[in-house]
């Protein structure tokens, strides 16, 4: 019927199949018997209009962001204007100690690439009395991130290793040697 009508707009529409008609027009008796259940369903699961979200932030074309880029680069001394502080920064770099150079990759937070090593490195610093609690919270966030952001089961093993390591460290912190 649909195919014939699509090929020839003048073709007659066939009669509706009786089974389909029965589903489209259920009997009044069925409605009367199910009226209480339908009302209960409507009461438990009300339908309401959900307001539209605010419009997304308008995207800017790269040429319209010249001023913002200039402001960003000016903070790095790349604006073409020579500052007096540039000379002092150069002197600071020239007087830099080898220990200062080695601290470029200082770990400040547990990452997802090597979470156990990051945890150990940060724990060795003992920079605050509640450091273990902070690291414990960060490690749980990493574990959740590994599980939720995992492609299929790819990061589950790492998350399990982190969980086992966190448990071991918690026991050590609770019962020092």
C-alpha angles and dihedrals in degrees: 000000000000092000093049092047091048091053095041118027090195094057117115120255111243122236116272115260109256093232092054090045090053091055092046094049109034119189122270089235090063091051092050093051093047098041094102092049092047091051091048090051092049091049094048095042108033118187115226136171113260112214117238117257120248115275115272119256110279114252117237126221113238092246091057091057097062093111093050091049091049090051091050094048093046089066089060095048093253098121095098094247115112112229127201089236090062090071093051091048090054090050090050091053092048091051094046117133122230089244090058090052092052092055093068092103095045111159113231100163138024111264133200097240098064105003097160094051090045090050091051094047093050094043092054090060093063089195097162138022093244094044094119092054091050092048091045090055092046092049091052089051089051091049091051090046092051092051098043096041095044120121101231104311098331099118099030093096092053091047090051091049089051091049093050092046092048090051091050092049092047090055091048091050091049094048110029117200 
